[in-house]
Amino acid sequence: MNAFAIHAHFYQPPREDPLTGIIPIEPSAAPYSNWNERIHSECYRPNAELRNFEQISFNIGPTLFNWMEKFDPLTCQKIVEQNQVSLRRYQVGNAIAQAYNHTILPLGSYQDKVTQISWGIADFVHRFQHAPLGMWLPETAVDLETLEILAKHGIKFTLLAPWQAEAPDVDTTQPYRVQLSNGREISVFFFQRDLSARVSFDPISTINADVFVRELVQEYLHPEKTRRSEPQLILIASDGELYGHHQCLREHFLARLVDGASAGLNLEPTFPALWLRQHPAEEVVKIREYTSWSCHHGITRWMGRCACTPGDGEWKIQLRYAFERLANDLDRLYLEVTRPLFKDPWLLRNRYIHVMLGQMKIEALVSELASRALTSEELRRTHLMLEAQRERQRMFTSCGWFFDDFDRIEPRNNVAYAAQAVRLAKLATGINLEERTAADLRRVVSQYTQLNAEYLFEHHLRRAEGVNEVRIGYGD
């Protein structure tokens, strides 16, 4: 059997003001109020209307899905229903989960990886009503510890770029097994590099889906495997926003590609979860740790100077340094508040996703996990520190480091999340982390506009102090 699969990674960085939960007006997105609305109109809604989510493998970033659920619940319903079609037809769905806040997992602590993965799984189950078999790693950034945690949480596979395999000649027409500790393993699909690049960056190639399949996709099947009748899968991966937003009308290319373009060519559309059930991975591969799909220098793009982005990357080094120091301080305060009250404070944080999703009240979660009944003041402090941890997770959103300059909405928002975390921690404990954090952020400066992160940080703190009500649960 010869087959091909399209994986679309749907994600947008969160744009909401963490204090109000409202996306500011973005004039560059005109005639829409903001870029979320514009991309939704050009991509998410038309792909749902064409039923493309029924035919492809896909993941949707949880924070994006949360915004979409509020803005256009009907489209969300269509996407979920289209995954249900595959589930009923094949007993496996074509949607996969995503680590929650789109953080670069290899740069995180063990506990942060567990939180991001468990939050991502819980969000997926909440929306799709079944456990995910696969998970998209943000930027496909990977290390063995991350794969270990995926496997411990029941994830069966993930998707990587071919250069993330240790073997230079990895066969991208088959999945592989990655052996982990304690006898565990996880399957990995490597996408086809050239075809994925053509879909992403060569609009001429995607004008006609029939020609694309006939003249391009078939070329990457191995003739010897075809002669031996061995199963082959061609996997193409790209950002989902390509289909209609980055490239106009490509949602129609996608619709034809997965529904009719391969007719009569002995080439069937499928998706990784179904392929893995029909053709379990047999061969073993080792991965190259600390690698990604969008930085050929590993994961340097999200921590320092990298040739992937022009200009001086000093601000990235300083921003990560400042946030990692703040994260350590916030964790220390969190444990000081919660350790006397809870046997496992990290389990409490991981389970907090159910409060974030509105599945349970904070009182119910605390009652379930606390070692004794809490006073109202202890409950208040615990809740504030959990919200500080929520903001602490958001401040590591990868988009804050992706581009070449600090003066963009993505890194500015990350600084706002950091300020909100500091404010919440102070309200809970009386301890102010402002001075050291501001001093660390002083060295984060835009190379083009000279905008200083310390100024933004202080600005957001002052704004927050002017609000009498402590708003909890805004911005995802």
N, C-alpha and C positions, 0 to 999 in steps of 0.2 A: 504494500500500500504506500503510495506517495501522497503527501499532504502538505499543506502550508497553513500557518497560523499568523494572525495579526495580533500583536499586543499593543494596546494604547494606554499610556500612562496619563491619566487626567489629573491635573493638579494646578492650582494657582496659589501663590503665597497669600496668607491672610492679610487683608487690607483694613480690617476694622480697627478703629481707635479703641485701645483696651479699656479706656475709662468710660466710654459711652456705648460701645458695641456697634457704632454706626460707621459705615465707610464714608470718608469725606468725599466731596465732589472732586472728580478728576477731569479737568477740562480736556486733557488729551484723549479721553475716551468718547468725546462727543460723536454722535448725538445722544449717547447714553450718559448716565450719571457717573458711572465708574467703570473700570475695566472688567470687573466681574460680570456686570450686566451686559457689556458689549460682547465678551467672549461667550457668555451663555447664549446670546442671540445668534451668534455666528457659528457656534460649535455644539454645545451640549444639547440644546433643544432640538436643532435639526437632526443631529445624529440619533436622538431618541425617537423622533418622528419617523425617520427612515428605518427604524428597528435595527440599526447597526449594532447596538449593545447586545442583541440576541446572537450575533454571528461572530463576534470577536472575543478575544481575551482582553480583559481590562481591569484596571483598578482606578478608584476615585479617591483622592486625598480626603481623609475624614473632615478636616476643617473646611474644605471646599464643599463637601456634601452637606455639611451643616448649614452653610450659607444658602446653598441651592434649595434645601428643604424649606427654608423660610421664604425665599424669593419666588420659587416656582415648584410647589409640592407636586403638581401634576407630572412634571418632567421626572422628578425623583421617582414617583410611582411607576412611570413607564420603564425607567432603567431597572428598577428592582424586578418588575414583572418580566422583563426580557431575560434576565438571569434565571428566573424561575422556569422559563420555557426549557432551557438547557437542563436544569435540574430534573424536571419531570421527564424529559426525553431520554437523558443519558444517566440519570442518578448522580451526576456531578455538575456543578455550576461553572460557568465560564468567567465569573468575576473572582478576583483575588483581593486580599486585604493589602493594606499599606501601613507601615510604621506611622504612628499617629501624627506627630508634628513635623514630619519631613526633616528630621535631624540626621546628620551624618553619623550613623551608629558606631563605626569604628573609633570615632573621636570621643565617644561617651563612655561613662563608667559602666560597670556591669549592671548596677541597679537602674541606671537610666535606660540601658538597652531593654531590660526586662519591662520597665514601665512603658516605653514606646511600643514594644511588640504586644504586650498584653492590652494596652489601650486600643491599639489598632485592631486586634482581634475582636475585642468587645464591641467596638463601633461597627465592625463588619456584621457581626451576629445580630446586633440591634437593628441594622437596616435590612439585611438580606435574609434573616431568620434561619440561617444555617452556618455551621462552622466553615471557615475558609480552608482550602487545601493548600493554597499558595499565598505567598506574601511578596509584595514589591518592596525592595529595600531602597530608600531614597537615594537617587543618583546611582543606584546599584552598588553603593559603597559597601564593602564586605570585609569581614575578618572571621576567623574560625569561631571566636567567642559568640559573635552574632548568629552564626549558623547553628551553634550548639543551642542557643536560647530558642531559636525558631523550632528546632526539632523537639525540644522539651515541651513546647507549647502546642505540639501536634501539627505544625506546618510541614507539609510533605515536599514542597519544592519552592524554588525561587528562580528568577531569571537574571542572567548576567551577560556581559559583553564577552566576546571570544578572547580578547586580550587579558581577561581576568582569570583565564585558565593558566596553570603553570606550564602545560604542554603547548608549544608554539603552533602545533598543527592540529589543534582540537577539531574534531568532526562535529560541525554544527547541525548535522542532520539527525542527531540522536541526543537524548538526555544522558546524563552521567550521574553516578553516585559519588557523593563526598562522604568519606568515612570520618566519623567523629568519635569522641570518647565514650566509654561505657557501652560500646557496641551499637551506638546510635549512628544513623546516617541520614542524609537529606539528598534529594535529587536536584539537579541543576540543569536548566536549559540555557544554551548559549545562542543568542540571536545571530542571524546571518549579517555580517558586517556590511557588505557592499549594498545589499538590497535595502537594509535599514537606512543607510546613508542616502541612497537614491530617493527613497520615500520622503526623507526629512529635508533634503537640501537641493534636490534636482526636480523642480516643478515640471519640466518637460517630460520626465519619465512617468509622471502620474496623470497625464492627460487622458489616456485611454487604458482602462483596466484590463480589457481583453488582450491588448498588445503587451501590457506589462507582464501578465502571466505567461503568455505564449513565448515572448522573446527574451524575458529576463528571468522570471522565477524558475522556469524549467532548466535553465542553464546551470543552476547550482545543485541539481540532483547529481549524485555520483553514478556514472554509467555502470560501473561494476556492481554496485548495490542494486541497481535496476535489473541488471541481467540475472542476479541471484534472487530477485523478488524479495529483497530485504526492505523492511519499512523505512521510510525516510520522511523527516519533517523539516520543512523550511520555515523558520521562525523570523518574522520581521517585527521589530520593536521601534516605537517612536513616541514622542509626546502626543497625547490625544488631541491637544489643541491644534495640531497641524491640520486636522480634518475639518476645514471650514473657517478657521480663524487665521492661522499662520499662512495657509494657502487656500485661497478662495475656491469654493465648489468641490473641494476634495472629499467632503462628506458623501458626495454622489459617486466619486471614484471608489471610495471605500465600500459603499453599498453594492456596487456592481462587482467589485473585486471578490467579495465574500459570498455573493449570491448570483452566480451565473457565468462569471468570466472564465472559470476553469472547466466548464462543461465540455465533455468530450476529450479532455486532455489527460485522463488517468491521474488527476490531481484534485484532491478533495480539501475543502476548508475544514479546519478543526480548531481545537484550542488545547493548551498544555495539560490541563487537568484530565481531559478525556484521553489524550494521547498517552499519558503516563499510566492510566488505568488499563489501556489496551496494549501498551508496549512498555512495561516497566524497564527502568534503566538497568543496564547490566554492567557496563564498564565503569571503572573507577577513575576519578580525576582528582588532582590536587588544585586548589585555587591559589591565586596570588593575593595575599592579604593586603589590605589598605590600598585597594584599587577601586575604580569607579568607571562609569560609562562616559562621563562628560569631562574627565580630566585625565589626560594620558600621563600625568606626572603623579598618579596615585590619588591622594586626597588633599594634595597641597593647596588646591584652589580654595578650600574652606578653612585654611589655617595660616596662610602666609603668601609670600611672593610666588607667582606661578606664571609661566609663559602662556597659559590659556587665557589670561586676562592682561591687557596692556597696562602700563603705568606702574607706579610703586605700590606694592602690596603691604607696606608697613602697617597701614591701618588695620588690615586683617589680623596681623600678628597681635597687635595691641588690643583689638576688640575681643579676640578669643581669650587672651590673657586676663583681661578685665572680667569677662563673664565667668571664666573658670574659677577665679578667686571668689567672685560673688556667689557662685553655685556652692562652693565649699562652705562659705559662711551661712548661706541659707539652709544647707543640709544640717549643719551643726545646730542651728536654732530649732529646726524642725525636730531633730532627735531629742533635744533638750525638753521640748514641749510634749512629745508623744511617747518617748520611752517609758516614763513612769506610768503611763496609762494603757499602753498597748504592747502586747507580746511581740508583735512584728510590725513596726512602723512602716516598713517598705511594702508589706502586703496591704496595709491601710491605703498607702498612696496608689498602689496598683488598682485597688478596688474602687478608688474614688471616681473612676471613669463612669461608674453606674450612677453616681450622683450627677456628674457632668451631663450625662445623657438623659437625665430626668427619670431614670428607671426606679430610683429610690431616694428617699430623703436622707440628709446627712445624719439625722437622729437614728435612723434605722441602721445605717452602716456602722456608726459608732457603737450602738447597742450590741451589734453582732460581734464586733472585734475587740471591744474594750475589756480590760481585765476586771473592771468593776463599773458601777453606775457613775457617770460623770456629773459634776455640777454644771450649772448653766454657764459659768465662767470658763470651765475647762472645755466645754463643748464649743464655746465661742472661739477660744484660742486655737483649738484643734482645727476648726473650720477655716479660720483665717490662714493658718499655716499650710493647710492643704491647698488653698487658693494661691498662696505664695509659691508653692511647689508647681502648681499649674502654670503660673507665669514664668517660673524658672525653666520649665520645659519649653515654653514658647520662645524664650529668648535665644535658644539655640537653633531655631528654624534655619535651614541651610541657605535659603535665599538671601539671608543677610550677608553672606560672604561670596555669593556666586558671581557678582558683577565686578567691574573694575574700580568703582568709586563708592565711597561711603554715602554721598549725598543722593540717596535713592529711598523710595518708600520702604523697601525691604529691610535694610539695616536700621533705618530710622525707627521702624516699628519694633525691631528687636530691642533697641534701647528703651523704648516706651514700656515693653514688657518687663525689662529689668527694673525700671523705676517703679512699676506697679508691684513687683515682687518685694522690693525694699519697703515700700509703703505698708503693704499687708503684714510683713514681718514685724515692723515697728508697732503696728496696731495690736499685734498678738503678744509681743514680748516686751515692748518698751525700748528695745535695743535698736539703735539707728545705724544702719550700714551705709548711710549716704556718703560720709566723708571719704572713706577709703575707695569706694566705688567711683565717686566723682573724680578723685585723683587719678585712678587708673584710666578712666575714660578720657581724661584730658589729652592723652597722647593719640587719640583716634581723631584724625582730621582729614577732611576731603581734600584730595589733591587738586581739585578743580575750583571749588567754591570756598574752601577753607572752613566749611561748617565743622564745628567741634562737637564731639559726642557728649562731652561734659555739659555743654550748654543745653543740648536736647534733654539729657537726663534730668537736670535741674528744672528745666521748663515743665516736664511732665510731672515731676514731684509737686511743684507749686500748683499746677492745675488740679492735681488730685487732692491737695490739701484744701482747696477751695470748695470741694464737694462735701457736704455734710453727711450724706448717705453713703455707706460702703456698698457699692454694687458688686455682687458676687455672681460669677458665671457668665460674664459678658465676653464677647469677642471671638468665640470659636465658631 
